[in-house]
Amino acid sequence: MATPIEKQQPKPAAEEVPDRKLYVTAADAQAFAEGVLRGNGTPADHARTVAECLVAADLRGVDTHGVNRLPSYMARVRAGVLDAAAAPTLTQATPAAAQVDGRNTFGAVAGLAAVRAAVDMARVYGIGMVSVTHSNHFGMSAWLVQKALDEGMMSLVFTNSSPALPAWGARNKLLGVSPIACGAPGADDESPFILDMAPSVAARGKVYKAKRRGEKIPLDWALDAEGRPTDDPAAALEGVMLPMGGPKGSALSIMMDVFSGVFSGSAFAGHVTNPYDPSKPADAGHFLVAIKPDLFMSLADFRERMKYLYDRVVKESEPAAGVERIFFPGEIEQRTERERRSSGIPYVEAEVRALNEEANRVGASPIRVMEGSGESEEAGH
C-alpha cells in the first residue's frame, strides 16, 4: 500500500533531510508522470509513451534520464518551445529507409515512431533505417534499443545533443554528450546485449543530478569556465564536460552529429538547444537502424553464438585484482531493474518535493511513496 506524500505529517525544518531516500513503485511513478504530462496538455498516448521512457530509465538505474526530467520538459512545454500534442509524420525515402519529422514533439514520441518504422521495414527487407528531424531530448537510448529487442531485432540508436564537450584540444563547448547505443538478442530474452554510453567521461545528466542533490562530482568529469578541473557541478555546467579517451571521445561525438544532425537536416555543430533551456526549440536529430538477427543464419544459431560470446566474456574471463565479477554490457542495469521492480525506485526528498510542485501547478495527484520510505537502510531498503 502506498501513501500520497502530501498526506504525511510535515517535519520541522530542522528534521528535513533533502537526500533521504523515498521509494516509489514503477506503477505509481508511471501514473504520476502521466498525470503531470496530461495536466500540461499532453495527449494520453503521448503521455503514456513519455512516462514509460522516463520510468524505464529510473528502473535501470539511469536516474539522470528518469522522472526527474519532468520539470525541464514541462518548462519547455509551458514556454511554447516544445509541442506536446504534435503527431510525428513519416516519409518513405526507399523501401528500407524513411524519415520521421518529430514536429517538435517529445523526443520519446518521435523516437518510438522511428523504431516502429525501422522494425516494420526490417521485417520485410532485413534492415530498416530511419532518420529523425525536428525532435527533442529523447531520454534513455536503451529504451528504444529495448523496443527493437522486444520485436526480436538488433538495433543502432544515435542522437545528437546540445553543446557540452569541446573538440579535442579546444576549451569551448561545441559537441554534444551524445550517446551511442545498440542492442542484440541474447541466448534468451532475459540476457540481451545492450550498450548505451556517452562519449564523455560521465553523462552530463549526472552533473545535473549532483547539482540537484547538492553533491560534489569527481574532478576528472569536467572543467569550469576557466578550464580548471572542478568538483562543483554548477561550475562544471558553466564549463565543459571531458571526453572519454581524449580525442576518441571527441571523435565519437562528431560522429553522432554527422549521422543524427547533418544527415537528418536538424540542428548540428553546436546549435541543438539544451533541454534545460526553455528559450527556443531544440531541433535535435536522431538516427535508428533495425536489423534482423537471422539474415545470415538461423535465429537459433545466432542465439547460440551470442551465448558463447556471453560465456567467454562473463564466465571464462579471469577477473583482475580486486574485481569480483565480469559483466556483459547492459547486465548491471538489468539487475538494477529487477531489484527496483521489487523494492521501488529511490528518489531523494528534494526531488519528490520538486516533482510534487509540478503536480500542484496543474492539479495532478502527487507522487505516492511506499510505506517505510525515509527510514534507515536497515528498515528494508
C-alpha positions as CSV (number, residue, x, y, z in Angstrom):
1,M,0.0,0.0,0.0
2,A,1.3,3.5,-0.9
3,T,0.6,6.8,0.7
4,P,0.5,10.2,-1.0
5,I,3.4,12.1,0.2
6,E,1.3,15.2,0.8
7,K,-0.6,13.3,3.5
8,Q,2.5,12.6,5.5
9,Q,2.9,14.7,8.6
10,P,5.2,17.6,7.7
11,K,8.6,17.5,9.5
12,P,10.0,20.6,11.3
13,A,12.6,22.3,9.1
14,A,15.4,21.1,11.4
15,E,14.5,17.5,10.7
16,E,14.3,17.7,6.9
17,V,16.9,15.6,5.1
18,P,16.8,16.5,1.4
19,D,18.9,13.5,0.4
20,R,16.8,10.9,2.4
21,K,15.6,8.2,0.1
22,L,11.9,7.8,-0.6
23,Y,10.8,4.7,-2.7
24,V,8.1,4.7,-5.4
25,T,6.7,1.7,-7.3
26,A,7.1,1.7,-11.1
27,A,3.3,1.8,-11.5
28,D,3.0,4.8,-9.2
29,A,5.8,6.6,-10.9
30,Q,4.1,5.9,-14.3
31,A,0.8,7.2,-13.1
32,F,2.3,10.3,-11.6
33,A,4.3,11.2,-14.7
34,E,1.3,10.6,-16.9
35,G,-0.8,12.9,-14.7
36,V,1.7,15.8,-14.8
37,L,2.1,15.4,-18.6
38,R,-1.6,15.3,-19.2
39,G,-2.1,18.3,-16.9
40,N,0.2,20.2,-19.2
41,G,-1.8,19.4,-22.3
42,T,-0.1,16.2,-23.5
43,P,-2.4,13.7,-25.2
44,A,-3.0,10.5,-23.4
45,D,-0.9,8.3,-25.8
46,H,2.0,10.7,-25.8
47,A,1.9,11.0,-22.0
48,R,1.9,7.2,-21.7
49,T,5.0,7.0,-24.0
50,V,7.0,9.7,-22.4
51,A,6.2,8.4,-18.9
52,E,7.2,4.9,-19.8
53,C,10.5,6.1,-21.2
54,L,11.3,8.1,-18.0
55,V,10.3,5.3,-15.7
56,A,12.3,2.8,-17.7
57,A,15.4,4.9,-17.0
58,D,14.7,5.1,-13.3
59,L,14.2,1.3,-13.2
60,R,17.5,0.6,-14.9
61,G,19.3,3.0,-12.5
62,V,19.8,5.7,-15.2
63,D,18.4,8.3,-12.8
64,T,19.8,11.1,-14.9
65,H,17.1,10.4,-17.5
66,G,14.2,9.5,-15.3
67,V,11.1,11.1,-13.9
68,N,13.2,14.0,-12.6
69,R,13.4,15.2,-16.2
70,L,9.7,16.2,-16.0
71,P,10.2,19.8,-14.6
72,S,12.6,20.7,-17.5
73,Y,10.3,19.1,-20.1
74,M,7.2,20.9,-18.7
75,A,9.1,24.2,-18.6
76,R,9.6,23.8,-22.3
77,V,6.0,22.9,-22.9
78,R,4.8,25.9,-20.9
79,A,7.2,28.2,-22.8
80,G,5.7,27.0,-26.1
81,V,9.1,25.7,-27.4
82,L,8.0,22.0,-27.3
83,D,4.7,20.9,-28.8
84,A,3.3,18.3,-26.5
85,A,0.4,17.5,-28.8
86,A,2.2,17.3,-32.2
87,A,2.0,14.0,-34.1
88,P,5.2,12.9,-35.9
89,T,4.9,12.3,-39.6
90,L,6.7,9.6,-41.7
91,T,8.1,10.0,-45.2
92,Q,9.4,6.9,-47.0
93,A,12.6,7.6,-48.9
94,T,13.2,4.0,-50.1
95,P,11.6,0.7,-49.2
96,A,14.2,0.3,-46.4
97,A,14.7,3.9,-45.4
98,A,12.4,6.6,-44.0
99,Q,12.4,9.9,-42.2
100,V,10.3,10.9,-39.2
101,D,9.6,14.6,-38.7
102,G,9.1,14.9,-35.0
103,R,7.3,18.3,-35.5
104,N,8.9,19.5,-32.3
105,T,7.1,17.0,-30.0
106,F,8.7,14.9,-27.3
107,G,11.8,13.0,-28.4
108,A,10.5,9.8,-26.9
109,V,7.4,10.1,-29.1
110,A,9.4,10.7,-32.2
111,G,11.9,8.0,-31.3
112,L,9.2,5.4,-30.8
113,A,7.6,6.2,-34.1
114,A,11.0,5.8,-35.7
115,V,11.9,2.5,-34.1
116,R,8.5,1.1,-35.1
117,A,9.0,2.1,-38.7
118,A,12.5,0.7,-38.7
119,V,11.3,-2.6,-37.3
120,D,8.5,-2.8,-39.9
121,M,10.9,-2.3,-42.7
122,A,13.4,-4.8,-41.3
123,R,10.8,-7.5,-41.1
124,V,10.4,-7.2,-44.9
125,Y,13.8,-6.2,-46.1
126,G,16.1,-7.4,-43.3
127,I,17.1,-3.9,-42.4
128,G,15.3,-0.6,-41.8
129,M,16.8,2.8,-41.4
130,V,15.1,5.9,-40.0
131,S,16.4,9.5,-39.7
132,V,14.5,11.7,-37.2
133,T,14.4,15.5,-37.6
134,H,13.0,18.4,-35.6
135,S,12.9,16.4,-32.3
136,N,13.7,16.9,-28.7
137,H,15.6,15.1,-25.9
138,F,14.5,11.5,-26.2
139,G,15.5,10.2,-22.9
140,M,17.4,7.0,-22.3
141,S,18.6,5.5,-25.6
142,A,18.4,2.0,-24.1
143,W,14.6,2.3,-24.0
144,L,14.5,2.5,-27.8
145,V,17.0,-0.4,-28.1
146,Q,14.7,-2.4,-25.9
147,K,11.7,-1.6,-28.1
148,A,13.6,-3.1,-31.0
149,L,14.7,-6.1,-28.9
150,D,11.0,-6.7,-27.9
151,E,10.4,-7.2,-31.7
152,G,13.4,-9.6,-31.9
153,M,15.6,-7.0,-33.7
154,M,19.2,-5.8,-33.4
155,S,19.5,-2.1,-33.5
156,L,21.6,1.0,-33.6
157,V,20.3,4.2,-31.9
158,F,22.1,7.5,-32.3
159,T,21.2,11.1,-31.3
160,N,22.9,14.5,-31.2
161,S,22.6,16.9,-28.4
162,S,23.3,20.4,-27.1
163,P,26.9,21.6,-26.7
164,A,28.8,20.2,-23.7
165,L,32.1,18.9,-24.9
166,P,35.0,20.7,-26.6
167,A,36.5,19.5,-29.8
168,W,39.8,17.8,-28.8
169,G,42.3,20.5,-28.0
170,A,39.8,23.3,-27.6
171,R,38.2,24.7,-24.5
172,N,34.8,25.9,-25.7
173,K,31.6,23.9,-25.8
174,L,30.7,22.7,-29.2
175,L,29.8,19.0,-29.3
176,G,27.1,17.1,-27.5
177,V,27.4,14.4,-24.9
178,S,25.5,12.3,-27.5
179,P,25.1,8.7,-26.5
180,I,25.8,5.8,-28.8
181,A,23.5,2.8,-28.2
182,C,23.0,-0.6,-29.8
183,G,21.5,-4.0,-28.9
184,A,21.1,-7.6,-30.0
185,P,19.1,-10.5,-28.8
186,G,21.0,-12.8,-26.4
187,A,20.8,-16.5,-25.7
188,D,17.3,-15.9,-24.3
189,D,15.0,-12.9,-23.8
190,E,16.4,-12.3,-20.3
191,S,20.0,-11.7,-21.4
192,P,20.2,-9.3,-24.4
193,F,23.2,-7.3,-25.3
194,I,22.5,-3.6,-24.7
195,L,25.2,-0.9,-24.9
196,D,24.2,2.7,-24.1
197,M,27.1,5.1,-23.4
198,A,28.0,8.7,-23.7
199,P,31.3,9.8,-25.3
200,S,32.2,11.8,-22.2
201,V,33.9,10.6,-19.0
202,A,30.4,10.9,-17.4
203,A,27.0,11.7,-18.8
204,R,26.1,15.4,-18.3
205,G,22.8,14.3,-16.7
206,K,24.9,13.0,-13.8
207,V,26.2,16.6,-13.3
208,Y,22.6,17.9,-13.2
209,K,21.7,15.2,-10.8
210,A,24.6,16.1,-8.5
211,K,23.6,19.8,-8.6
212,R,20.0,18.9,-7.8
213,R,21.1,16.7,-4.8
214,G,23.8,19.1,-3.5
215,E,26.6,16.6,-4.2
216,K,30.1,17.0,-5.5
217,I,31.4,15.4,-8.7
218,P,34.7,13.7,-9.4
219,L,37.5,16.0,-10.5
220,D,38.0,14.2,-13.8
221,W,34.5,14.7,-15.1
222,A,34.6,18.4,-16.2
223,L,36.4,21.7,-16.4
224,D,35.0,25.0,-15.1
225,A,34.7,28.1,-17.3
226,E,38.4,28.9,-16.7
227,G,39.4,25.5,-17.9
228,R,40.3,24.1,-14.5
229,P,39.2,20.7,-13.0
230,T,36.2,21.2,-10.7
231,D,34.1,19.1,-8.3
232,D,31.3,21.7,-8.2
233,P,28.5,20.6,-10.6
234,A,27.3,24.2,-11.0
235,A,30.8,25.3,-12.1
236,A,31.0,22.2,-14.4
237,L,27.8,23.2,-16.2
238,E,29.3,26.6,-16.9
239,G,32.4,24.9,-18.3
240,V,32.8,21.8,-20.4
241,M,32.5,18.0,-19.9
242,L,35.6,16.0,-20.6
243,P,35.6,13.4,-23.5
244,M,36.4,9.8,-22.6
245,G,39.7,8.6,-24.2
246,G,40.7,12.2,-25.1
247,P,40.4,12.6,-28.9
248,K,38.5,9.3,-29.3
249,G,35.5,10.6,-27.2
250,S,35.6,13.8,-29.2
251,A,35.5,12.0,-32.5
252,L,32.6,9.8,-31.4
253,S,30.6,12.9,-30.5
254,I,31.3,14.3,-34.0
255,M,30.2,11.0,-35.5
256,M,26.9,11.4,-33.6
257,D,26.4,14.8,-35.1
258,V,27.1,13.6,-38.6
259,F,24.6,10.8,-38.5
260,S,22.0,12.5,-36.3
261,G,22.3,16.2,-37.2
262,V,23.9,16.7,-40.6
263,F,22.1,13.7,-42.2
264,S,18.7,14.5,-40.8
265,G,18.5,18.2,-41.6
266,S,18.2,19.0,-37.9
267,A,20.5,21.4,-35.9
268,F,24.1,20.4,-35.6
269,A,27.6,21.9,-35.0
270,G,26.6,23.2,-31.6
271,H,23.2,24.5,-32.4
272,V,21.0,22.0,-30.6
273,T,19.2,23.7,-27.7
274,N,19.9,22.5,-24.2
275,P,16.9,20.6,-22.8
276,Y,17.0,22.8,-19.7
277,D,16.8,26.0,-21.8
278,P,13.1,26.9,-22.5
279,S,14.0,29.8,-24.9
280,K,13.7,28.0,-28.2
281,P,13.0,24.6,-29.9
282,A,15.8,22.0,-29.5
283,D,15.7,20.8,-33.1
284,A,17.6,17.6,-32.2
285,G,18.1,14.8,-34.6
286,H,18.3,11.0,-34.2
287,F,19.3,8.0,-36.3
288,L,18.0,4.5,-35.9
289,V,18.6,1.2,-37.6
290,A,16.8,-2.1,-37.0
291,I,18.3,-5.4,-38.3
292,K,17.0,-8.9,-38.4
293,P,19.5,-11.1,-36.5
294,D,18.7,-14.1,-38.7
295,L,19.8,-12.5,-42.0
296,F,22.8,-14.8,-42.4
297,M,22.0,-17.8,-40.2
298,S,19.0,-19.2,-38.3
299,L,17.9,-17.3,-35.2
300,A,18.8,-20.4,-33.1
301,D,22.4,-20.3,-34.4
302,F,22.6,-16.6,-33.7
303,R,21.4,-17.0,-30.2
304,E,23.8,-19.9,-29.6
305,R,26.7,-17.7,-30.8
306,M,25.6,-14.9,-28.5
307,K,25.5,-17.4,-25.6
308,Y,29.1,-18.5,-26.5
309,L,30.2,-14.8,-26.6
310,Y,28.5,-14.2,-23.2
311,D,30.1,-17.2,-21.6
312,R,33.6,-16.2,-23.0
313,V,33.2,-12.6,-21.6
314,V,31.5,-13.3,-18.3
315,K,32.3,-16.8,-17.2
316,E,35.7,-17.5,-18.8
317,S,37.4,-14.2,-18.4
318,E,39.8,-14.1,-15.5
319,P,38.9,-11.1,-13.1
320,A,41.7,-8.6,-12.5
321,A,42.9,-7.9,-9.0
322,G,40.0,-6.5,-6.9
323,V,37.3,-7.4,-9.4
324,E,34.7,-9.8,-8.2
325,R,32.7,-10.4,-11.4
326,I,32.7,-9.6,-15.1
327,F,29.5,-8.1,-16.5
328,F,28.1,-8.1,-20.1
329,P,27.0,-4.7,-21.4
330,G,23.6,-3.9,-20.0
331,E,23.7,-6.7,-17.4
332,I,24.1,-4.4,-14.4
333,E,21.2,-2.2,-15.5
334,Q,19.0,-5.4,-16.0
335,R,19.9,-6.4,-12.4
336,T,19.0,-3.0,-11.1
337,E,15.7,-3.1,-12.9
338,R,14.8,-6.4,-11.3
339,E,15.7,-5.1,-7.9
340,R,13.8,-1.8,-8.3
341,R,10.7,-3.5,-9.6
342,S,10.6,-5.3,-6.3
343,S,11.9,-2.7,-3.8
344,G,10.8,0.5,-5.6
345,I,12.6,3.4,-7.3
346,P,14.6,5.6,-4.9
347,Y,14.2,9.4,-5.1
348,V,15.5,11.9,-2.5
349,E,13.1,14.1,-0.6
350,A,14.2,17.2,-2.5
351,E,13.4,15.5,-5.8
352,V,10.0,14.4,-4.6
353,R,9.3,17.9,-3.4
354,A,10.2,19.4,-6.8
355,L,8.1,16.8,-8.6
356,N,5.1,17.5,-6.4
357,E,5.5,21.2,-7.2
358,E,5.0,20.2,-10.9
359,A,1.9,18.3,-9.9
360,N,0.5,21.2,-7.9
361,R,0.9,23.5,-10.9
362,V,-1.7,21.6,-12.8
363,G,-3.8,20.0,-10.1
364,A,-2.4,16.5,-10.7
365,S,-2.1,13.9,-8.0
366,P,1.2,14.0,-6.0
367,I,3.7,11.2,-6.3
368,R,2.9,8.3,-4.0
369,V,5.7,6.8,-1.9
370,M,5.9,3.4,-0.4
371,E,5.3,2.8,3.3
372,G,8.6,2.8,5.2
373,S,10.2,5.3,2.8
374,G,12.6,7.6,4.5
375,E,13.6,5.1,7.2
376,S,17.1,3.8,7.6
377,E,18.6,1.4,5.0
378,E,18.2,-1.4,7.5
379,A,14.4,-0.8,7.6
380,G,14.0,-2.6,4.3
381,H,15.9,-0.7,1.5
